[in-house]
Amino acid sequence: MAQMTARQPVSWRFTPGRTILYLVVLGLCVLFGFPVFWTLMSSFKTTAEMAAFPPVIIPDVFQ
């Protein structure tokens, strides 16, 4: 029978490399998530709000 060995605990310390990785992943989530958010918010805007400059991010009145 094979001898069981104890597993080493996983280290969840924040290292500089892991912090950079998390920042890159967060940036990619924002980069790819913002167009979905913008499309969803645009579906509730009036034509005037869609053509406004500066752009209206959250509509005043949801339609």
KEDO-610243 format. One record per atom (N, C-alpha, C, CB): x, y, z; residue in three letters; chain. Coordinates in pm, 1 decimal, m for minus. Glycine has a CB too. Example, Ala and Ser with C-alpha at 12.3 -4.5 7.8 and 13.67 -1.06 7.14 Angstrom:
<pts>
+----------+----------+----------+--------+--------+
|       px |       py |       pz | residu | chaine |
+----------+----------+----------+--------+--------+
|   1319.0 |   m569.0 |    780.0 |    ALA |      A |
|   1230.0 |   m450.0 |    780.0 |    ALA |      A |
|   1320.0 |   m330.0 |    780.0 |    ALA |      A |
|   1130.8 |   m447.3 |    904.6 |    ALA |      A |
|   1285.0 |   m225.0 |    708.0 |    SER |      A |
|   1367.0 |   m106.0 |    714.0 |    SER |      A |
|   1290.0 |      3.0 |    787.0 |    SER |      A |
|   1408.4 |    m59.8 |    572.5 |    SER |      A |
+----------+----------+----------+--------+--------+
</pts>
This chain:
<pts>
+----------+----------+----------+--------+--------+
|       px |       py |       pz | residu | chaine |
+----------+----------+----------+--------+--------+
|     84.3 |   m116.8 |      0.0 |    MET |      A |
|      0.0 |      0.0 |      0.0 |    MET |      A |
|     89.4 |    124.0 |      0.0 |    MET |      A |
|    m96.3 |     m0.7 |    121.8 |    MET |      A |
|     48.6 |    224.5 |    m75.4 |    ALA |      A |
|    127.7 |    347.2 |    m85.9 |    ALA |      A |
|    117.0 |    428.4 |     42.5 |    ALA |      A |
|     81.6 |    431.5 |   m206.4 |    ALA |      A |
|    227.3 |    488.6 |     75.5 |    GLN |      A |
|    229.6 |    568.9 |    197.0 |    GLN |      A |
|    171.1 |    707.2 |    167.7 |    GLN |      A |
|    374.2 |    580.8 |    252.8 |    GLN |      A |
|     84.1 |    756.0 |    255.2 |    MET |      A |
|     21.3 |    886.8 |    239.6 |    MET |      A |
|    117.6 |    994.3 |    288.9 |    MET |      A |
|   m113.7 |    893.6 |    316.8 |    MET |      A |
|    130.7 |   1097.9 |    211.8 |    THR |      A |
|    214.1 |   1210.2 |    254.3 |    THR |      A |
|    124.8 |   1331.1 |    277.1 |    THR |      A |
|    324.8 |   1241.8 |    148.8 |    THR |      A |
|    164.0 |   1413.3 |    369.7 |    ALA |      A |
|     86.1 |   1533.3 |    400.2 |    ALA |      A |
|    107.8 |   1637.6 |    291.4 |    ALA |      A |
|    124.7 |   1590.6 |    539.1 |    ALA |      A |
|      0.5 |   1702.3 |    253.6 |    ARG |      A |
|     10.5 |   1809.5 |    154.7 |    ARG |      A |
|     61.0 |   1936.3 |    221.8 |    ARG |      A |
|   m126.1 |   1834.8 |     86.5 |    ARG |      A |
|    134.9 |   2011.0 |    145.8 |    GLN |      A |
|    180.0 |   2140.3 |    194.1 |    GLN |      A |
|     65.4 |   2239.9 |    178.9 |    GLN |      A |
|    307.1 |   2188.1 |    117.2 |    GLN |      A |
|     43.3 |   2325.8 |    278.4 |    PRO |      A |
|    m64.6 |   2424.2 |    265.2 |    PRO |      A |
|    m34.1 |   2523.2 |    152.9 |    PRO |      A |
|    m85.6 |   2499.6 |    398.3 |    PRO |      A |
|   m139.4 |   2565.2 |     85.7 |    VAL |      A |
|   m124.5 |   2660.4 |    m23.7 |    VAL |      A |
|   m101.9 |   2798.8 |     35.1 |    VAL |      A |
|   m249.2 |   2659.2 |   m117.0 |    VAL |      A |
|     m2.8 |   2866.7 |    m15.7 |    SER |      A |
|     28.5 |   3000.8 |     33.0 |    SER |      A |
|    m53.9 |   3103.1 |    m43.6 |    SER |      A |
|    179.8 |   3030.9 |     19.0 |    SER |      A |
|   m130.4 |   3183.9 |     26.6 |    TRP |      A |
|   m213.1 |   3286.5 |    m36.0 |    TRP |      A |
|   m157.5 |   3425.6 |     m8.2 |    TRP |      A |
|   m357.4 |   3276.5 |     13.6 |    TRP |      A |
|    m29.5 |   3433.0 |     15.1 |    ARG |      A |
|     32.1 |   3563.4 |     38.7 |    ARG |      A |
|     31.3 |   3644.9 |    m89.6 |    ARG |      A |
|    176.3 |   3547.4 |     91.5 |    ARG |      A |
|     21.2 |   3775.6 |    m72.6 |    PHE |      A |
|     26.7 |   3863.3 |   m188.5 |    PHE |      A |
|    172.2 |   3891.8 |   m221.6 |    PHE |      A |
|    m51.2 |   3995.0 |   m162.9 |    PHE |      A |
|    211.0 |   3849.9 |   m338.2 |    THR |      A |
|    345.2 |   3877.1 |   m387.0 |    THR |      A |
|    333.5 |   3983.2 |   m495.7 |    THR |      A |
|    414.7 |   3746.8 |   m440.7 |    THR |      A |
|    441.4 |   4050.4 |   m528.6 |    PRO |      A |
|    433.0 |   4152.0 |   m634.9 |    PRO |      A |
|    381.9 |   4094.5 |   m767.6 |    PRO |      A |
|    570.0 |   4215.8 |   m656.6 |    PRO |      A |
|    423.7 |   3975.1 |   m801.0 |    GLY |      A |
|    378.1 |   3913.8 |   m926.0 |    GLY |      A |
|    229.5 |   3884.6 |   m924.6 |    GLY |      A |
|    454.4 |   3786.1 |   m952.4 |    GLY |      A |
|    180.2 |   3836.7 |   m811.6 |    ARG |      A |
|     37.9 |   3806.1 |   m800.3 |    ARG |      A |
|    m44.7 |   3934.7 |   m802.1 |    ARG |      A |
|      9.8 |   3726.1 |   m671.4 |    ARG |      A |
|      6.3 |   4039.4 |   m738.8 |    THR |      A |
|    m63.9 |   4167.8 |   m738.6 |    THR |      A |
|    m73.7 |   4223.5 |   m880.0 |    THR |      A |
|      7.3 |   4268.4 |   m646.5 |    THR |      A |
|     33.8 |   4214.5 |   m954.9 |    ILE |      A |
|     32.2 |   4261.2 |  m1094.4 |    ILE |      A |
|    m65.8 |   4177.8 |  m1176.1 |    ILE |      A |
|    174.2 |   4253.9 |  m1156.8 |    ILE |      A |
|    m66.8 |   4048.2 |  m1154.3 |    LEU |      A |
|   m160.0 |   3961.0 |  m1225.4 |    LEU |      A |
|   m304.2 |   4001.0 |  m1196.3 |    LEU |      A |
|   m136.7 |   3814.3 |  m1186.7 |    LEU |      A |
|   m335.5 |   4025.1 |  m1069.1 |    TYR |      A |
|   m471.4 |   4065.3 |  m1032.7 |    TYR |      A |
|   m508.0 |   4199.2 |  m1094.7 |    TYR |      A |
|   m485.8 |   4072.5 |   m881.1 |    TYR |      A |
|   m415.0 |   4291.8 |  m1100.3 |    LEU |      A |
|   m442.7 |   4421.5 |  m1162.3 |    LEU |      A |
|   m466.9 |   4407.4 |  m1312.3 |    LEU |      A |
|   m327.0 |   4518.3 |  m1137.0 |    LEU |      A |
|   m391.1 |   4320.9 |  m1377.1 |    VAL |      A |
|   m411.0 |   4296.9 |  m1520.7 |    VAL |      A |
|   m547.1 |   4232.5 |  m1544.7 |    VAL |      A |
|   m298.1 |   4206.9 |  m1577.8 |    VAL |      A |
|   m582.4 |   4134.6 |  m1463.1 |    VAL |      A |
|   m712.5 |   4068.0 |  m1478.0 |    VAL |      A |
|   m826.0 |   4166.8 |  m1451.9 |    VAL |      A |
|   m723.4 |   3947.2 |  m1381.6 |    VAL |      A |
|   m811.2 |   4250.6 |  m1350.3 |    LEU |      A |
|   m912.5 |   4352.2 |  m1322.0 |    LEU |      A |
|   m925.9 |   4449.7 |  m1438.5 |    LEU |      A |
|   m877.8 |   4428.2 |  m1193.3 |    LEU |      A |
|   m814.3 |   4491.5 |  m1494.4 |    GLY |      A |
|   m817.2 |   4580.7 |  m1610.1 |    GLY |      A |
|   m886.2 |   4517.3 |  m1730.0 |    GLY |      A |
|   m676.5 |   4621.1 |  m1647.9 |    GLY |      A |
|   m860.2 |   4389.7 |  m1752.9 |    LEU |      A |
|   m925.6 |   4320.7 |  m1864.2 |    LEU |      A |
|  m1075.8 |   4305.6 |  m1840.3 |    LEU |      A |
|   m862.1 |   4183.0 |  m1885.8 |    LEU |      A |
|  m1113.9 |   4282.2 |  m1715.5 |    CYS |      A |
|  m1257.2 |   4273.1 |  m1683.4 |    CYS |      A |
|  m1327.0 |   4405.9 |  m1711.7 |    CYS |      A |
|  m1277.6 |   4232.8 |  m1535.4 |    CYS |      A |
|  m1263.3 |   4514.8 |  m1674.5 |    VAL |      A |
|  m1321.2 |   4646.7 |  m1701.5 |    VAL |      A |
|  m1324.0 |   4672.1 |  m1852.2 |    VAL |      A |
|  m1240.9 |   4758.2 |  m1628.9 |    VAL |      A |
|  m1215.8 |   4639.0 |  m1919.7 |    LEU |      A |
|  m1206.2 |   4661.7 |  m2063.9 |    LEU |      A |
|  m1315.1 |   4586.9 |  m2140.4 |    LEU |      A |
|  m1068.8 |   4619.3 |  m2114.7 |    LEU |      A |
|  m1338.2 |   4462.1 |  m2104.6 |    PHE |      A |
|  m1437.3 |   4382.5 |  m2176.2 |    PHE |      A |
|  m1577.8 |   4397.5 |  m2118.3 |    PHE |      A |
|  m1397.0 |   4237.1 |  m2174.4 |    PHE |      A |
|  m1589.6 |   4441.4 |  m1994.7 |    GLY |      A |
|  m1720.5 |   4456.4 |  m1932.4 |    GLY |      A |
|  m1786.4 |   4589.8 |  m1960.2 |    GLY |      A |
|  m1708.3 |   4437.9 |  m1785.9 |    GLY |      A |
|  m1706.6 |   4694.4 |  m1983.7 |    PHE |      A |
|  m1764.3 |   4827.1 |  m2005.0 |    PHE |      A |
|  m1854.7 |   4834.1 |  m2127.4 |    PHE |      A |
|  m1654.4 |   4928.6 |  m2018.5 |    PHE |      A |
|  m1819.6 |   4775.4 |  m2241.1 |    PRO |      A |
|  m1912.7 |   4780.4 |  m2354.8 |    PRO |      A |
|  m2047.8 |   4714.2 |  m2325.4 |    PRO |      A |
|  m1849.4 |   4713.5 |  m2475.3 |    PRO |      A |
|  m2047.3 |   4609.7 |  m2246.7 |    VAL |      A |
|  m2173.5 |   4544.8 |  m2209.3 |    VAL |      A |
|  m2255.0 |   4639.7 |  m2121.5 |    VAL |      A |
|  m2147.3 |   4409.7 |  m2134.9 |    VAL |      A |
|  m2188.8 |   4702.6 |  m2025.2 |    PHE |      A |
|  m2255.6 |   4800.2 |  m1938.9 |    PHE |      A |
|  m2309.3 |   4916.8 |  m2021.2 |    PHE |      A |
|  m2159.0 |   4851.7 |  m1830.6 |    PHE |      A |
|  m2229.0 |   4967.4 |  m2114.8 |    TRP |      A |
|  m2270.2 |   5081.1 |  m2197.6 |    TRP |      A |
|  m2391.4 |   5044.7 |  m2283.3 |    TRP |      A |
|  m2153.7 |   5127.5 |  m2287.4 |    TRP |      A |
|  m2390.9 |   4926.1 |  m2340.2 |    THR |      A |
|  m2503.8 |   4881.1 |  m2421.9 |    THR |      A |
|  m2630.2 |   4867.9 |  m2337.7 |    THR |      A |
|  m2471.3 |   4747.2 |  m2489.4 |    THR |      A |
|  m2616.1 |   4812.7 |  m2219.7 |    LEU |      A |
|  m2731.4 |   4798.4 |  m2131.3 |    LEU |      A |
|  m2787.2 |   4935.0 |  m2092.1 |    LEU |      A |
|  m2693.1 |   4718.9 |  m2005.9 |    LEU |      A |
|  m2700.1 |   5027.9 |  m2055.8 |    MET |      A |
|  m2746.1 |   5161.8 |  m2018.0 |    MET |      A |
|  m2803.7 |   5236.9 |  m2137.7 |    MET |      A |
|  m2631.2 |   5242.1 |  m1956.6 |    MET |      A |
|  m2748.8 |   5215.9 |  m2256.3 |    SER |      A |
|  m2799.4 |   5284.0 |  m2376.0 |    SER |      A |
|  m2939.3 |   5237.2 |  m2412.9 |    SER |      A |
|  m2705.3 |   5261.3 |  m2493.2 |    SER |      A |
|  m2972.4 |   5116.9 |  m2376.0 |    SER |      A |
|  m3105.5 |   5067.1 |  m2409.5 |    SER |      A |
|  m3214.3 |   5139.5 |  m2330.9 |    SER |      A |
|  m3113.6 |   4917.5 |  m2383.2 |    SER |      A |
|  m3177.9 |   5208.1 |  m2223.8 |    PHE |      A |
|  m3274.9 |   5281.8 |  m2143.1 |    PHE |      A |
|  m3273.1 |   5432.2 |  m2170.7 |    PHE |      A |
|  m3248.5 |   5257.0 |  m1996.5 |    PHE |      A |
|  m3185.9 |   5479.9 |  m2258.1 |    LYS |      A |
|  m3171.7 |   5622.9 |  m2283.5 |    LYS |      A |
|  m3265.6 |   5670.1 |  m2393.2 |    LYS |      A |
|  m3028.5 |   5655.6 |  m2320.8 |    LYS |      A |
|  m3296.1 |   5799.3 |  m2386.7 |    THR |      A |
|  m3369.2 |   5861.7 |  m2496.2 |    THR |      A |
|  m3269.4 |   5893.0 |  m2607.6 |    THR |      A |
|  m3444.1 |   5991.4 |  m2448.6 |    THR |      A |
|  m3321.4 |   5931.1 |  m2723.0 |    THR |      A |
|  m3233.8 |   5965.3 |  m2834.9 |    THR |      A |
|  m3147.0 |   6085.7 |  m2800.5 |    THR |      A |
|  m3316.3 |   5993.7 |  m2961.2 |    THR |      A |
|  m3204.9 |   6182.8 |  m2731.0 |    ALA |      A |
|  m3128.5 |   6302.0 |  m2692.7 |    ALA |      A |
|  m3015.1 |   6265.8 |  m2596.8 |    ALA |      A |
|  m3221.1 |   6406.6 |  m2627.9 |    ALA |      A |
|  m3040.9 |   6175.5 |  m2504.2 |    GLU |      A |
|  m2935.8 |   6134.6 |  m2410.7 |    GLU |      A |
|  m2826.1 |   6055.8 |  m2481.1 |    GLU |      A |
|  m2995.1 |   6051.2 |  m2297.2 |    GLU |      A |
|  m2863.4 |   5980.6 |  m2582.8 |    MET |      A |
|  m2762.8 |   5903.3 |  m2655.9 |    MET |      A |
|  m2672.3 |   5993.7 |  m2738.6 |    MET |      A |
|  m2830.3 |   5800.6 |  m2746.4 |    MET |      A |
|  m2726.1 |   6108.0 |  m2785.5 |    ALA |      A |
|  m2647.9 |   6199.0 |  m2868.9 |    ALA |      A |
|  m2582.8 |   6310.7 |  m2788.6 |    ALA |      A |
|  m2735.5 |   6258.6 |  m2976.1 |    ALA |      A |
|  m2601.4 |   6313.0 |  m2658.4 |    ALA |      A |
|  m2550.7 |   6422.0 |  m2575.3 |    ALA |      A |
|  m2398.6 |   6418.5 |  m2565.6 |    ALA |      A |
|  m2612.1 |   6415.1 |  m2435.7 |    ALA |      A |
|  m2341.3 |   6538.7 |  m2554.7 |    PHE |      A |
|  m2198.1 |   6550.1 |  m2529.3 |    PHE |      A |
|  m2179.6 |   6646.2 |  m2414.3 |    PHE |      A |
|  m2120.4 |   6597.9 |  m2656.1 |    PHE |      A |
|  m2114.7 |   6611.2 |  m2308.5 |    PRO |      A |
|  m2051.8 |   6483.0 |  m2279.7 |    PRO |      A |
|  m2156.1 |   6373.0 |  m2261.0 |    PRO |      A |
|  m1964.1 |   6494.0 |  m2155.2 |    PRO |      A |
|  m2117.1 |   6251.1 |  m2285.2 |    PRO |      A |
|  m2214.1 |   6141.7 |  m2281.0 |    PRO |      A |
|  m2275.9 |   6123.2 |  m2142.4 |    PRO |      A |
|  m2147.9 |   6012.7 |  m2324.6 |    PRO |      A |
|  m2400.7 |   6084.1 |  m2144.0 |    VAL |      A |
|  m2472.7 |   6052.5 |  m2020.5 |    VAL |      A |
|  m2451.4 |   5904.0 |  m1994.2 |    VAL |      A |
|  m2627.2 |   6088.5 |  m2030.7 |    VAL |      A |
|  m2390.9 |   5872.0 |  m1881.1 |    ILE |      A |
|  m2361.9 |   5731.2 |  m1853.3 |    ILE |      A |
|  m2485.7 |   5660.2 |  m1800.2 |    ILE |      A |
|  m2246.4 |   5718.5 |  m1752.7 |    ILE |      A |
|  m2550.5 |   5720.3 |  m1701.3 |    ILE |      A |
|  m2672.3 |   5661.5 |  m1644.7 |    ILE |      A |
|  m2787.8 |   5754.8 |  m1679.2 |    ILE |      A |
|  m2660.0 |   5640.3 |  m1488.2 |    ILE |      A |
|  m2890.8 |   5704.7 |  m1745.5 |    PRO |      A |
|  m3000.8 |   5791.5 |  m1787.6 |    PRO |      A |
|  m3076.1 |   5851.3 |  m1669.2 |    PRO |      A |
|  m3097.0 |   5714.2 |  m1875.2 |    PRO |      A |
|  m3131.5 |   5971.9 |  m1693.1 |    ASP |      A |
|  m3209.5 |   6038.3 |  m1588.5 |    ASP |      A |
|  m3339.4 |   5963.5 |  m1561.7 |    ASP |      A |
|  m3239.6 |   6183.3 |  m1627.9 |    ASP |      A |
|  m3407.3 |   5927.4 |  m1669.6 |    VAL |      A |
|  m3534.0 |   5855.2 |  m1659.1 |    VAL |      A |
|  m3519.6 |   5726.4 |  m1738.9 |    VAL |      A |
|  m3655.0 |   5941.8 |  m1711.2 |    VAL |      A |
|  m3545.1 |   5614.5 |  m1674.7 |    PHE |      A |
|  m3538.4 |   5486.5 |  m1744.6 |    PHE |      A |
|  m3665.2 |   5467.8 |  m1826.0 |    PHE |      A |
|  m3519.2 |   5369.0 |  m1644.8 |    PHE |      A |
|  m3649.4 |   5435.3 |  m1953.1 |    GLN |      A |
|  m3765.4 |   5416.4 |  m2039.9 |    GLN |      A |
|  m3787.6 |   5270.9 |  m2068.7 |    GLN |      A |
|  m3749.0 |   5492.6 |  m2169.7 |    GLN |      A |
+----------+----------+----------+--------+--------+
</pts>
